[in-house]
Amino acid sequence: MGPQFVSGVIVKIISTEPLPGRKQIKDALAVLTDVAYVDMLEGDTECHVRFNTPEDAQIVMKSHKEIQIKNNWKFEVLTGDHEQRYWQKILVDRQAKLNQPREKKRGTEKLIAKAERMRLEKTQQTSKHIRFTDDN
């Protein structure tokens, strides 16, 4: 079914430098309230954070000064047309993800692929050079 439209739950974070990873942003905001989803690409200077309720988004907006100063981030709650377009993007991204073809491996094919990966890891470990240093 996917996420349902709720007004006032999306906060846009804007930074002057590339944002840290998705997990770091989620952890920084999770101190204040629960974060439903962080939408960003690696190295972006802006991202969207979806909260469970509008109250959660307001909690972040009210106490954002300390986070803003610490991380040099700017916060804004999406409203109106921007919010509508972002919810459309969520639905389009979700459909694209669900419609991706999957590679289906079954039975012996799956076992052979797993054995091949294990053999490759083993050969990579044994082919590493051992270097001895002379500490005299």
N, CA, C and O atoms as a Tinker XYZ file with bonds, in Angstrom:
   544  protein
     1  N      0.822000   -1.200000    0.000000    73     2
     2  CA     0.000000    0.000000    0.000000    64     1     3
     3  C      0.862000    1.258000    0.000000    63     2     4     5
     4  O      0.534000    2.224000   -0.688000    81     3
     5  N      1.948000    1.264000    0.753000    73     3     6
     6  CA     2.853000    2.407000    0.745000    64     5     7
     7  C      2.433000    3.490000    1.702000    63     6     8     9
     8  O      1.411000    3.363000    2.376000    81     7
     9  N      3.215000    4.568000    1.772000    73     7    10
    10  CA     2.899000    5.669000    2.682000    64     9    11
    11  C      1.652000    6.419000    2.227000    63    10    12    13
    12  O      1.440000    6.635000    1.034000    81    11
    13  N      0.843000    6.805000    3.185000    73    11    14
    14  CA    -0.379000    7.553000    2.902000    64    13    15
    15  C     -0.121000    9.044000    3.076000    63    14    16    17
    16  O      0.652000    9.448000    3.945000    81    15
    17  N     -0.770000    9.863000    2.248000    73    15    18
    18  CA    -0.569000   11.306000    2.299000    64    17    19
    19  C     -1.037000   11.865000    3.643000    63    18    20    21
    20  O     -2.184000   11.684000    4.053000    81    19
    21  N     -0.114000   12.545000    4.309000    73    19    22
    22  CA    -0.414000   13.281000    5.537000    64    21    23
    23  C      0.256000   14.633000    5.377000    63    22    24    25
    24  O      1.446000   14.704000    5.071000    81    23
    25  N     -0.483000   15.688000    5.578000    73    23    26
    26  CA     0.061000   17.028000    5.386000    64    25    27
    27  C      0.953000   17.420000    6.560000    63    26    28    29
    28  O      0.625000   17.150000    7.716000    81    27
    29  N      2.088000   18.063000    6.256000    73    27    30
    30  CA     2.954000   18.626000    7.287000    64    29    31
    31  C      3.928000   17.657000    7.924000    63    30    32    33
    32  O      4.438000   17.943000    9.007000    81    31
    33  N      4.213000   16.510000    7.293000    73    31    34
    34  CA     5.141000   15.552000    7.898000    64    33    35
    35  C      6.500000   15.525000    7.203000    63    34    36    37
    36  O      7.394000   14.800000    7.639000    81    35
    37  N      6.674000   16.300000    6.130000    73    35    38
    38  CA     7.927000   16.279000    5.385000    64    37    39
    39  C      8.718000   17.546000    5.669000    63    38    40    41
    40  O      8.230000   18.662000    5.494000    81    39
    41  N      9.959000   17.340000    6.113000    73    39    42
    42  CA    10.866000   18.453000    6.405000    64    41    43
    43  C     12.029000   18.380000    5.429000    63    42    44    45
    44  O     12.658000   17.334000    5.269000    81    43
    45  N     12.304000   19.493000    4.785000    73    43    46
    46  CA    13.430000   19.583000    3.855000    64    45    47
    47  C     14.624000   20.126000    4.621000    63    46    48    49
    48  O     14.525000   21.138000    5.316000    81    47
    49  N     15.751000   19.444000    4.486000    73    47    50
    50  CA    17.001000   19.895000    5.126000    64    49    51
    51  C     17.928000   20.379000    4.021000    63    50    52    53
    52  O     18.177000   19.674000    3.044000    81    51
    53  N     18.433000   21.593000    4.193000    73    51    54
    54  CA    19.341000   22.187000    3.217000    64    53    55
    55  C     20.657000   22.485000    3.925000    63    54    56    57
    56  O     20.672000   23.007000    5.040000    81    55
    57  N     21.759000   22.148000    3.267000    73    55    58
    58  CA    23.084000   22.366000    3.849000    64    57    59
    59  C     23.973000   23.071000    2.833000    63    58    60    61
    60  O     23.744000   22.977000    1.627000    81    59
    61  N     24.982000   23.774000    3.323000    73    59    62
    62  CA    25.912000   24.443000    2.417000    64    61    63
    63  C     26.961000   23.473000    1.896000    63    62    64    65
    64  O     27.578000   23.721000    0.861000    81    63
    65  N     27.166000   22.374000    2.605000    73    63    66
    66  CA    28.121000   21.352000    2.172000    64    65    67
    67  C     27.397000   20.016000    2.075000    63    66    68    69
    68  O     26.286000   19.888000    2.589000    81    67
    69  N     28.000000   19.010000    1.426000    73    67    70
    70  CA    27.321000   17.715000    1.290000    64    69    71
    71  C     26.912000   17.136000    2.640000    63    70    72    73
    72  O     27.674000   17.164000    3.607000    81    71
    73  N     25.687000   16.609000    2.680000    73    71    74
    74  CA    25.147000   16.033000    3.920000    64    73    75
    75  C     25.816000   14.695000    4.211000    63    74    76    77
    76  O     26.262000   14.000000    3.298000    81    75
    77  N     25.881000   14.339000    5.498000    73    75    78
    78  CA    26.414000   13.014000    5.821000    64    77    79
    79  C     25.439000   11.939000    5.342000    63    78    80    81
    80  O     24.424000   12.255000    4.721000    81    79
    81  N     25.731000   10.714000    5.619000    73    79    82
    82  CA    24.888000    9.619000    5.160000    64    81    83
    83  C     23.499000    9.637000    5.761000    63    82    84    85
    84  O     23.223000   10.349000    6.726000    81    83
    85  N     22.634000    8.836000    5.166000    73    83    86
    86  CA    21.237000    8.720000    5.587000    64    85    87
    87  C     21.129000    8.325000    7.050000    63    86    88    89
    88  O     20.305000    8.868000    7.785000    81    87
    89  N     21.970000    7.369000    7.476000    73    87    90
    90  CA    21.919000    6.884000    8.864000    64    89    91
    91  C     22.303000    7.984000    9.857000    63    90    92    93
    92  O     21.685000    8.105000   10.915000    81    91
    93  N     23.319000    8.786000    9.524000    73    91    94
    94  CA    23.745000    9.862000   10.425000    64    93    95
    95  C     22.646000   10.908000   10.601000    63    94    96    97
    96  O     22.436000   11.409000   11.705000    81    95
    97  N     21.944000   11.238000    9.516000    73    95    98
    98  CA    20.855000   12.213000    9.612000    64    97    99
    99  C     19.730000   11.645000   10.461000    63    98   100   101
   100  O     19.183000   12.328000   11.327000    81    99
   101  N     19.389000   10.385000   10.204000    73    99   102
   102  CA    18.311000    9.746000   10.959000    64   101   103
   103  C     18.668000    9.687000   12.445000    63   102   104   105
   104  O     17.823000    9.954000   13.299000    81   103
   105  N     19.913000    9.338000   12.753000    73   103   106
   106  CA    20.348000    9.272000   14.156000    64   105   107
   107  C     20.319000   10.647000   14.819000    63   106   108   109
   108  O     19.926000   10.764000   15.980000    81   107
   109  N     20.732000   11.691000   14.091000    73   107   110
   110  CA    20.744000   13.039000   14.660000    64   109   111
   111  C     19.332000   13.505000   14.996000    63   110   112   113
   112  O     19.130000   14.169000   16.012000    81   111
   113  N     18.351000   13.167000   14.157000    73   111   114
   114  CA    16.976000   13.600000   14.394000    64   113   115
   115  C     16.211000   12.645000   15.305000    63   114   116   117
   116  O     15.240000   13.047000   15.947000    81   115
   117  N     16.639000   11.386000   15.365000    73   115   118
   118  CA    15.952000   10.397000   16.203000    64   117   119
   119  C     16.082000   10.716000   17.687000    63   118   120   121
   120  O     15.313000   10.204000   18.501000    81   119
   121  N     17.047000   11.558000   18.046000    73   119   122
   122  CA    17.193000   11.994000   19.440000    64   121   123
   123  C     15.944000   12.758000   19.865000    63   122   124   125
   124  O     15.524000   12.683000   21.020000    81   123
   125  N     15.349000   13.497000   18.920000    73   123   126
   126  CA    14.171000   14.314000   19.216000    64   125   127
   127  C     12.862000   13.538000   19.068000    63   126   128   129
   128  O     11.989000   13.618000   19.933000    81   127
   129  N     12.727000   12.788000   17.971000    73   127   130
   130  CA    11.473000   12.087000   17.672000    64   129   131
   131  C     11.731000   10.991000   16.643000    63   130   132   133
   132  O     12.818000   10.918000   16.069000    81   131
   133  N     10.736000   10.142000   16.411000    73   131   134
   134  CA    10.877000    9.053000   15.453000    64   133   135
   135  C     10.905000    9.591000   14.027000    63   134   136   137
   136  O     10.137000   10.484000   13.669000    81   135
   137  N     11.806000    9.030000   13.220000    73   135   138
   138  CA    11.933000    9.395000   11.817000    64   137   139
   139  C     11.413000    8.229000   10.988000    63   138   140   141
   140  O     11.852000    7.093000   11.168000    81   139
   141  N     10.476000    8.504000   10.076000    73   139   142
   142  CA     9.919000    7.441000    9.241000    64   141   143
   143  C     10.861000    7.099000    8.089000    63   142   144   145
   144  O     11.103000    5.923000    7.818000    81   143
   145  N     11.399000    8.120000    7.403000    73   143   146
   146  CA    12.240000    7.857000    6.232000    64   145   147
   147  C     13.084000    9.077000    5.908000    63   146   148   149
   148  O     12.635000   10.214000    6.054000    81   147
   149  N     14.317000    8.830000    5.464000    73   147   150
   150  CA    15.206000    9.893000    5.002000    64   149   151
   151  C     15.458000    9.648000    3.523000    63   150   152   153
   152  O     15.976000    8.597000    3.147000    81   151
   153  N     15.095000   10.615000    2.679000    73   151   154
   154  CA    15.226000   10.489000    1.233000    64   153   155
   155  C     16.362000   11.382000    0.766000    63   154   156   157
   156  O     16.247000   12.608000    0.774000    81   155
   157  N     17.468000   10.752000    0.356000    73   155   158
   158  CA    18.609000   11.525000   -0.130000    64   157   159
   159  C     19.513000   10.643000   -0.963000    63   158   160   161
   160  O     19.440000    9.416000   -0.891000    81   159
   161  N     20.357000   11.268000   -1.746000    73   159   162
   162  CA    21.407000   10.576000   -2.464000    64   161   163
   163  C     22.732000   10.964000   -1.826000    63   162   164   165
   164  O     22.866000   12.059000   -1.279000    81   163
   165  N     23.703000   10.076000   -1.894000    73   163   166
   166  CA    25.008000   10.331000   -1.288000    64   165   167
   167  C     25.639000   11.579000   -1.902000    63   166   168   169
   168  O     25.714000   11.708000   -3.124000    81   167
   169  N     26.088000   12.494000   -1.050000    73   167   170
   170  CA    26.752000   13.709000   -1.511000    64   169   171
   171  C     25.828000   14.878000   -1.811000    63   170   172   173
   172  O     26.297000   15.945000   -2.208000    81   171
   173  N     24.515000   14.698000   -1.628000    73   171   174
   174  CA    23.560000   15.790000   -1.863000    64   173   175
   175  C     23.695000   16.874000   -0.796000    63   174   176   177
   176  O     24.150000   16.611000    0.317000    81   175
   177  N     23.292000   18.096000   -1.150000    73   175   178
   178  CA    23.290000   19.192000   -0.176000    64   177   179
   179  C     21.900000   19.428000    0.389000    63   178   180   181
   180  O     21.717000   20.292000    1.245000    81   179
   181  N     20.915000   18.664000   -0.084000    73   179   182
   182  CA    19.579000   18.763000    0.490000    64   181   183
   183  C     18.933000   17.383000    0.515000    63   182   184   185
   184  O     19.239000   16.516000   -0.304000    81   183
   185  N     18.029000   17.203000    1.478000    73   183   186
   186  CA    17.319000   15.932000    1.585000    64   185   187
   187  C     15.940000   16.178000    2.180000    63   186   188   189
   188  O     15.650000   17.266000    2.679000    81   187
   189  N     15.102000   15.163000    2.119000    73   187   190
   190  CA    13.754000   15.238000    2.680000    64   189   191
   191  C     13.628000   14.172000    3.758000    63   190   192   193
   192  O     14.033000   13.026000    3.565000    81   191
   193  N     13.066000   14.560000    4.887000    73   191   194
   194  CA    12.853000   13.638000    5.994000    64   193   195
   195  C     11.357000   13.544000    6.237000    63   194   196   197
   196  O     10.683000   14.559000    6.419000    81   195
   197  N     10.833000   12.301000    6.239000    73   195   198
   198  CA     9.412000   12.097000    6.495000    64   197   199
   199  C      9.236000   11.603000    7.920000    63   198   200   201
   200  O      9.895000   10.656000    8.349000    81   199
   201  N      8.339000   12.257000    8.648000    73   199   202
   202  CA     8.024000   11.875000   10.020000    64   201   203
   203  C      6.674000   11.176000   10.043000    63   202   204   205
   204  O      5.932000   11.218000    9.062000    81   203
   205  N      6.354000   10.534000   11.159000    73   203   206
   206  CA     5.094000    9.805000   11.275000    64   205   207
   207  C      3.896000   10.733000   11.435000    63   206   208   209
   208  O      2.821000   10.460000   10.902000    81   207
   209  N      4.077000   11.818000   12.161000    73   207   210
   210  CA     2.962000   12.740000   12.406000    64   209   211
   211  C      3.435000   14.183000   12.212000    63   210   212   213
   212  O      4.631000   14.460000   12.296000    81   211
   213  N      2.500000   15.102000   11.951000    73   211   214
   214  CA     2.870000   16.523000   11.845000    64   213   215
   215  C      3.456000   17.053000   13.157000    63   214   216   217
   216  O      4.285000   17.963000   13.145000    81   215
   217  N      3.026000   16.486000   14.280000    73   215   218
   218  CA     3.564000   16.921000   15.579000    64   217   219
   219  C      5.056000   16.605000   15.673000    63   218   220   221
   220  O      5.829000   17.405000   16.201000    81   219
   221  N      5.465000   15.430000   15.157000    73   219   222
   222  CA     6.893000   15.075000   15.163000    64   221   223
   223  C      7.699000   16.078000   14.344000    63   222   224   225
   224  O      8.789000   16.482000   14.747000    81   223
   225  N      7.163000   16.477000   13.200000    73   223   226
   226  CA     7.855000   17.458000   12.362000    64   225   227
   227  C      7.962000   18.804000   13.088000    63   226   228   229
   228  O      8.985000   19.483000   12.995000    81   227
   229  N      6.910000   19.183000   13.806000    73   227   230
   230  CA     6.936000   20.447000   14.546000    64   229   231
   231  C      7.939000   20.406000   15.694000    63   230   232   233
   232  O      8.574000   21.417000   15.994000    81   231
   233  N      8.088000   19.243000   16.341000    73   231   234
   234  CA     9.084000   19.091000   17.410000    64   233   235
   235  C     10.470000   19.387000   16.861000    63   234   236   237
   236  O     11.259000   20.089000   17.494000    81   235
   237  N     10.765000   18.846000   15.674000    73   235   238
   238  CA    12.073000   19.078000   15.052000    64   237   239
   239  C     12.224000   20.539000   14.674000    63   238   240   241
   240  O     13.293000   21.120000   14.857000    81   239
   241  N     11.169000   21.135000   14.148000    73   239   242
   242  CA    11.252000   22.548000   13.752000    64   241   243
   243  C     11.477000   23.458000   14.958000    63   242   244   245
   244  O     12.218000   24.436000   14.860000    81   243
   245  N     10.854000   23.153000   16.085000    73   243   246
   246  CA    10.999000   23.989000   17.279000    64   245   247
   247  C     12.386000   23.863000   17.895000    63   246   248   249
   248  O     12.941000   24.846000   18.384000    81   247
   249  N     12.940000   22.668000   17.874000    73   247   250
   250  CA    14.245000   22.474000   18.522000    64   249   251
   251  C     15.362000   22.369000   17.490000    63   250   252   253
   252  O     16.422000   21.811000   17.773000    81   251
   253  N     15.131000   22.899000   16.308000    73   251   254
   254  CA    16.137000   22.758000   15.252000    64   253   255
   255  C     17.317000   23.697000   15.405000    63   254   256   257
   256  O     18.344000   23.491000   14.758000    81   255
   257  N     17.207000   24.716000   16.235000    73   255   258
   258  CA    18.302000   25.685000   16.357000    64   257   259
   259  C     19.603000   25.009000   16.782000    63   258   260   261
   260  O     20.662000   25.275000   16.212000    81   259
   261  N     19.520000   24.127000   17.792000    73   259   262
   262  CA    20.745000   23.463000   18.252000    64   261   263
   263  C     21.310000   22.537000   17.182000    63   262   264   265
   264  O     22.525000   22.464000   17.001000    81   263
   265  N     20.428000   21.826000   16.469000    73   263   266
   266  CA    20.906000   20.940000   15.399000    64   265   267
   267  C     21.427000   21.779000   14.238000    63   266   268   269
   268  O     22.435000   21.442000   13.618000    81   267
   269  N     20.727000   22.878000   13.950000    73   267   270
   270  CA    21.129000   23.745000   12.846000    64   269   271
   271  C     22.520000   24.330000   13.085000    63   270   272   273
   272  O     23.346000   24.364000   12.172000    81   271
   273  N     22.776000   24.786000   14.294000    73   271   274
   274  CA    24.079000   25.374000   14.608000    64   273   275
   275  C     25.159000   24.301000   14.584000    63   274   276   277
   276  O     26.248000   24.513000   14.050000    81   275
   277  N     24.848000   23.146000   15.168000    73   275   278
   278  CA    25.828000   22.052000   15.249000    64   277   279
   279  C     26.219000   21.545000   13.866000    63   278   280   281
   280  O     27.400000   21.318000   13.604000    81   279
   281  N     25.234000   21.364000   12.968000    73   279   282
   282  CA    25.493000   20.755000   11.659000    64   281   283
   283  C     25.460000   21.726000   10.486000    63   282   284   285
   284  O     25.759000   21.338000    9.356000    81   283
   285  N     25.098000   22.992000   10.738000    73   283   286
   286  CA    24.972000   23.995000    9.681000    64   285   287
   287  C     23.898000   23.591000    8.668000    63   286   288   289
   288  O     24.120000   23.655000    7.459000    81   287
   289  N     22.727000   23.174000    9.175000    73   287   290
   290  CA    21.598000   22.770000    8.345000    64   289   291
   291  C     20.488000   23.811000    8.450000    63   290   292   293
   292  O     20.363000   24.501000    9.462000    81   291
   293  N     19.684000   23.916000    7.393000    73   291   294
   294  CA    18.499000   24.771000    7.407000    64   293   295
   295  C     17.281000   23.870000    7.199000    63   294   296   297
   296  O     17.282000   23.018000    6.310000    81   295
   297  N     16.245000   24.055000    8.015000    73   295   298
   298  CA    15.047000   23.220000    7.965000    64   297   299
   299  C     13.867000   24.002000    7.413000    63   298   300   301
   300  O     13.739000   25.200000    7.663000    81   299
   301  N     12.995000   23.322000    6.657000    73   299   302
   302  CA    11.720000   23.916000    6.275000    64   301   303
   303  C     10.697000   22.798000    6.060000    63   302   304   305
   304  O     11.007000   21.770000    5.458000    81   303
   305  N      9.479000   23.011000    6.557000    73   303   306
   306  CA     8.392000   22.042000    6.374000    64   305   307
   307  C      7.784000   22.293000    5.004000    63   306   308   309
   308  O      7.456000   23.431000    4.667000    81   307
   309  N      7.630000   21.236000    4.211000    73   307   310
   310  CA     7.025000   21.384000    2.890000    64   309   311
   311  C      5.517000   21.603000    3.024000    63   310   312   313
   312  O      4.844000   20.922000    3.797000    81   311
   313  N      5.009000   22.553000    2.266000    73   311   314
   314  CA     3.565000   22.828000    2.266000    64   313   315
   315  C      3.122000   23.100000    0.844000    63   314   316   317
   316  O      3.939000   23.357000   -0.040000    81   315
   317  N      1.825000   23.041000    0.638000    73   315   318
   318  CA     1.222000   23.428000   -0.637000    64   317   319
   319  C      1.704000   22.618000   -1.820000    63   318   320   321
   320  O      1.727000   21.388000   -1.784000    81   319
   321  N      2.092000   23.329000   -2.877000    73   319   322
   322  CA     2.464000   22.705000   -4.140000    64   321   323
   323  C      3.729000   21.854000   -4.004000    63   322   324   325
   324  O      3.817000   20.765000   -4.571000    81   323
   325  N      4.711000   22.364000   -3.244000    73   323   326
   326  CA     5.950000   21.606000   -3.041000    64   325   327
   327  C      5.655000   20.269000   -2.382000    63   326   328   329
   328  O      6.225000   19.244000   -2.755000    81   327
   329  N      4.760000   20.286000   -1.399000    73   327   330
   330  CA     4.395000   19.066000   -0.692000    64   329   331
   331  C      3.689000   18.085000   -1.633000    63   330   332   333
   332  O      3.980000   16.889000   -1.617000    81   331
   333  N      2.779000   18.584000   -2.439000    73   331   334
   334  CA     2.060000   17.727000   -3.387000    64   333   335
   335  C      3.016000   17.072000   -4.375000    63   334   336   337
   336  O      2.917000   15.876000   -4.650000    81   335
   337  N      3.948000   17.869000   -4.909000    73   335   338
   338  CA     4.916000   17.322000   -5.863000    64   337   339
   339  C      5.804000   16.279000   -5.222000    63   338   340   341
   340  O      6.138000   15.277000   -5.854000    81   339
   341  N      6.196000   16.498000   -3.963000    73   339   342
   342  CA     7.056000   15.524000   -3.292000    64   341   343
   343  C      6.311000   14.215000   -3.048000    63   342   344   345
   344  O      6.889000   13.139000   -3.207000    81   343
   345  N      5.044000   14.290000   -2.667000    73   343   346
   346  CA     4.264000   13.062000   -2.475000    64   345   347
   347  C      4.103000   12.318000   -3.795000    63   346   348   349
   348  O      4.103000   11.087000   -3.818000    81   347
   349  N      3.964000   13.057000   -4.897000    73   347   350
   350  CA     3.931000   12.404000   -6.210000    64   349   351
   351  C      5.249000   11.687000   -6.487000    63   350   352   353
   352  O      5.261000   10.573000   -7.009000    81   351
   353  N      6.346000   12.330000   -6.136000    73   351   354
   354  CA     7.668000   11.720000   -6.329000    64   353   355
   355  C      7.781000   10.429000   -5.516000    63   354   356   357
   356  O      8.326000    9.437000   -6.000000    81   355
   357  N      7.270000   10.439000   -4.286000    73   355   358
   358  CA     7.297000    9.244000   -3.443000    64   357   359
   359  C      6.580000    8.087000   -4.144000    63   358   360   361
   360  O      7.093000    6.969000   -4.199000    81   359
   361  N      5.387000    8.371000   -4.679000    73   359   362
   362  CA     4.611000    7.325000   -5.345000    64   361   363
   363  C      5.296000    6.824000   -6.615000    63   362   364   365
   364  O      5.295000    5.624000   -6.888000    81   363
   365  N      5.878000    7.735000   -7.390000    73   363   366
   366  CA     6.569000    7.344000   -8.616000    64   365   367
   367  C      7.794000    6.495000   -8.284000    63   366   368   369
   368  O      8.018000    5.463000   -8.916000    81   367
   369  N      8.593000    6.922000   -7.295000    73   367   370
   370  CA     9.775000    6.155000   -6.892000    64   369   371
   371  C      9.397000    4.769000   -6.407000    63   370   372   373
   372  O     10.086000    3.793000   -6.701000    81   371
   373  N      8.299000    4.682000   -5.661000    73   371   374
   374  CA     7.850000    3.400000   -5.120000    64   373   375
   375  C      7.431000    2.462000   -6.241000    63   374   376   377
   376  O      7.773000    1.280000   -6.225000    81   375
   377  N      6.686000    2.990000   -7.224000    73   375   378
   378  CA     6.269000    2.160000   -8.356000    64   377   379
   379  C      7.468000    1.683000   -9.158000    63   378   380   381
   380  O      7.507000    0.534000   -9.597000    81   379
   381  N      8.450000    2.560000   -9.354000    73   379   382
   382  CA     9.652000    2.182000  -10.099000    64   381   383
   383  C     10.388000    1.055000   -9.379000    63   382   384   385
   384  O     10.883000    0.121000  -10.011000    81   383
   385  N     10.455000    1.151000   -8.063000    73   383   386
   386  CA    11.142000    0.121000   -7.279000    64   385   387
   387  C     10.388000   -1.207000   -7.353000    63   386   388   389
   388  O     10.999000   -2.264000   -7.511000    81   387
   389  N      9.059000   -1.148000   -7.237000    73   387   390
   390  CA     8.270000   -2.375000   -7.255000    64   389   391
   391  C      8.234000   -3.025000   -8.636000    63   390   392   393
   392  O      8.080000   -4.243000   -8.733000    81   391
   393  N      8.371000   -2.247000   -9.696000    73   391   394
   394  CA     8.307000   -2.787000  -11.050000    64   393   395
   395  C      9.650000   -3.249000  -11.600000    63   394   396   397
   396  O      9.722000   -3.726000  -12.732000    81   395
   397  N     10.728000   -3.113000  -10.803000    73   395   398
   398  CA    12.035000   -3.568000  -11.269000    64   397   399
   399  C     12.022000   -5.086000  -11.422000    63   398   400   401
   400  O     11.508000   -5.797000  -10.558000    81   399
   401  N     12.587000   -5.580000  -12.520000    73   399   402
   402  CA    12.672000   -7.039000  -12.656000    64   401   403
   403  C     13.707000   -7.604000  -11.684000    63   402   404   405
   404  O     14.767000   -7.017000  -11.468000    81   403
   405  N     13.373000   -8.754000  -11.107000    73   403   406
   406  CA    14.295000   -9.394000  -10.179000    64   405   407
   407  C     14.896000  -10.621000  -10.843000    63   406   408   409
   408  O     14.248000  -11.304000  -11.636000    81   407
   409  N     16.136000  -10.880000  -10.501000    73   407   410
   410  CA    16.789000  -12.092000  -10.980000    64   409   411
   411  C     16.397000  -13.223000  -10.043000    63   410   412   413
   412  O     16.685000  -13.175000   -8.847000    81   411
   413  N     15.743000  -14.235000  -10.587000    73   411   414
   414  CA    15.265000  -15.333000   -9.760000    64   413   415
   415  C     16.191000  -16.528000   -9.922000    63   414   416   417
   416  O     16.327000  -17.079000  -11.015000    81   415
   417  N     16.826000  -16.923000   -8.824000    73   415   418
   418  CA    17.673000  -18.108000   -8.825000    64   417   419
   419  C     17.018000  -19.135000   -7.924000    63   418   420   421
   420  O     16.513000  -18.815000   -6.848000    81   419
   421  N     17.035000  -20.381000   -8.387000    73   419   422
   422  CA    16.413000  -21.429000   -7.603000    64   421   423
   423  C     17.346000  -22.634000   -7.522000    63   422   424   425
   424  O     18.182000  -22.865000   -8.395000    81   423
   425  N     17.172000  -23.383000   -6.455000    73   423   426
   426  CA    17.822000  -24.678000   -6.300000    64   425   427
   427  C     19.311000  -24.682000   -6.518000    63   426   428   429
   428  O     20.057000  -23.973000   -5.843000    81   427
   429  N     19.746000  -25.506000   -7.491000    73   427   430
   430  CA    21.186000  -25.719000   -7.694000    64   429   431
   431  C     21.877000  -24.456000   -8.179000    63   430   432   433
   432  O     23.038000  -24.228000   -7.838000    81   431
   433  N     21.188000  -23.619000   -8.975000    73   431   434
   434  CA    21.802000  -22.367000   -9.432000    64   433   435
   435  C     22.200000  -21.500000   -8.244000    63   434   436   437
   436  O     23.280000  -20.909000   -8.221000    81   435
   437  N     21.310000  -21.437000   -7.262000    73   435   438
   438  CA    21.558000  -20.637000   -6.068000    64   437   439
   439  C     22.746000  -21.185000   -5.283000    63   438   440   441
   440  O     23.600000  -20.424000   -4.830000    81   439
   441  N     22.799000  -22.503000   -5.124000    73   439   442
   442  CA    23.893000  -23.139000   -4.391000    64   441   443
   443  C     25.220000  -22.954000   -5.117000    63   442   444   445
   444  O     26.242000  -22.696000   -4.481000    81   443
   445  N     25.215000  -23.084000   -6.431000    73   443   446
   446  CA    26.443000  -22.912000   -7.208000    64   445   447
   447  C     26.954000  -21.483000   -7.076000    63   446   448   449
   448  O     28.154000  -21.275000   -6.902000    81   447
   449  N     26.065000  -20.497000   -7.156000    73   447   450
   450  CA    26.467000  -19.089000   -7.032000    64   449   451
   451  C     27.054000  -18.824000   -5.645000    63   450   452   453
   452  O     28.049000  -18.112000   -5.513000    81   451
   453  N     26.431000  -19.401000   -4.608000    73   451   454
   454  CA    26.920000  -19.212000   -3.240000    64   453   455
   455  C     28.297000  -19.857000   -3.074000    63   454   456   457
   456  O     29.193000  -19.253000   -2.484000    81   455
   457  N     28.472000  -21.069000   -3.584000    73   455   458
   458  CA    29.764000  -21.766000   -3.496000    64   457   459
   459  C     30.843000  -20.993000   -4.249000    63   458   460   461
   460  O     31.985000  -20.920000   -3.796000    81   459
   461  N     30.489000  -20.425000   -5.381000    73   459   462
   462  CA    31.438000  -19.645000   -6.173000    64   461   463
   463  C     31.896000  -18.397000   -5.412000    63   462   464   465
   464  O     33.080000  -18.059000   -5.430000    81   463
   465  N     30.960000  -17.714000   -4.744000    73   463   466
   466  CA    31.317000  -16.543000   -3.935000    64   465   467
   467  C     32.250000  -16.934000   -2.799000    63   466   468   469
   468  O     33.232000  -16.243000   -2.528000    81   467
   469  N     31.939000  -18.056000   -2.129000    73   467   470
   470  CA    32.779000  -18.514000   -1.014000    64   469   471
   471  C     34.174000  -18.873000   -1.508000    63   470   472   473
   472  O     35.164000  -18.556000   -0.849000    81   471
   473  N     34.265000  -19.543000   -2.681000    73   471   474
   474  CA    35.567000  -19.916000   -3.245000    64   473   475
   475  C     36.365000  -18.673000   -3.600000    63   474   476   477
   476  O     37.572000  -18.622000   -3.366000    81   475
   477  N     35.703000  -17.675000   -4.161000    73   475   478
   478  CA    36.376000  -16.437000   -4.538000    64   477   479
   479  C     36.919000  -15.715000   -3.307000    63   478   480   481
   480  O     38.048000  -15.226000   -3.327000    81   479
   481  N     36.125000  -15.643000   -2.232000    73   479   482
   482  CA    36.587000  -15.012000   -0.993000    64   481   483
   483  C     37.796000  -15.751000   -0.430000    63   482   484   485
   484  O     38.752000  -15.123000    0.027000    81   483
   485  N     37.757000  -17.073000   -0.461000    73   483   486
   486  CA    38.848000  -17.890000    0.082000    64   485   487
   487  C     40.133000  -17.660000   -0.707000    63   486   488   489
   488  O     41.203000  -17.519000   -0.116000    81   487
   489  N     40.039000  -17.621000   -2.043000    73   487   490
   490  CA    41.241000  -17.403000   -2.856000    64   489   491
   491  C     41.795000  -15.997000   -2.668000    63   490   492   493
   492  O     43.008000  -15.793000   -2.721000    81   491
   493  N     40.908000  -15.026000   -2.449000    73   491   494
   494  CA    41.388000  -13.665000   -2.215000    64   493   495
   495  C     42.133000  -13.572000   -0.891000    63   494   496   497
   496  O     43.124000  -12.851000   -0.780000    81   495
   497  N     41.656000  -14.303000    0.112000    73   495   498
   498  CA    42.328000  -14.293000    1.412000    64   497   499
   499  C     43.698000  -14.961000    1.322000    63   498   500   501
   500  O     44.671000  -14.452000    1.880000    81   499
   501  N     43.784000  -16.092000    0.629000    73   499   502
   502  CA    45.046000  -16.827000    0.574000    64   501   503
   503  C     46.052000  -16.166000   -0.349000    63   502   504   505
   504  O     47.252000  -16.408000   -0.214000    81   503
   505  N     45.598000  -15.335000   -1.288000    73   503   506
   506  CA    46.531000  -14.713000   -2.222000    64   505   507
   507  C     47.091000  -13.389000   -1.715000    63   506   508   509
   508  O     47.840000  -12.723000   -2.429000    81   507
   509  N     46.742000  -13.003000   -0.505000    73   507   510
   510  CA    47.289000  -11.765000    0.057000    64   509   511
   511  C     48.761000  -11.971000    0.388000    63   510   512   513
   512  O     49.176000  -13.044000    0.826000    81   511
   513  N     49.522000  -10.933000    0.173000    73   511   514
   514  CA    50.950000  -11.000000    0.470000    64   513   515
   515  C     51.180000  -10.782000    1.957000    63   514   516   517
   516  O     50.571000   -9.915000    2.582000    81   515
   517  N     52.066000  -11.583000    2.497000    73   515   518
   518  CA    52.459000  -11.399000    3.889000    64   517   519
   519  C     53.773000  -10.638000    3.862000    63   518   520   521
   520  O     54.746000  -11.077000    3.249000    81   519
   521  N     53.791000   -9.508000    4.526000    73   519   522
   522  CA    55.001000   -8.674000    4.529000    64   521   523
   523  C     55.594000   -8.683000    5.934000    63   522   524   525
   524  O     54.912000   -8.455000    6.934000    81   523
   525  N     56.889000   -8.957000    5.959000    73   523   526
   526  CA    57.618000   -8.959000    7.230000    64   525   527
   527  C     58.458000   -7.693000    7.284000    63   526   528   529
   528  O     59.076000   -7.307000    6.292000    81   527
   529  N     58.479000   -7.052000    8.443000    73   527   530
   530  CA    59.286000   -5.845000    8.578000    64   529   531
   531  C     60.460000   -6.152000    9.482000    63   530   532   533
   532  O     60.348000   -6.928000   10.431000    81   531
   533  N     61.568000   -5.544000    9.180000    73   531   534
   534  CA    62.783000   -5.737000    9.971000    64   533   535
   535  C     62.882000   -4.569000   10.946000    63   534   536   537
   536  O     63.155000   -3.441000   10.536000    81   535
   537  N     62.662000   -4.832000   12.229000    73   535   538
   538  CA    62.626000   -3.764000   13.236000    64   537   539
   539  C     63.965000   -3.616000   13.943000    63   538   540   541
   540  O     63.988000   -3.255000   15.120000    81   539
   541  N     65.064000   -3.876000   13.282000    73   539   542
   542  CA    66.387000   -3.768000   13.919000    64   541   543
   543  C     66.913000   -2.376000   13.887000    63   542   544
   544  O     68.012000   -2.119000   14.380000    81   543
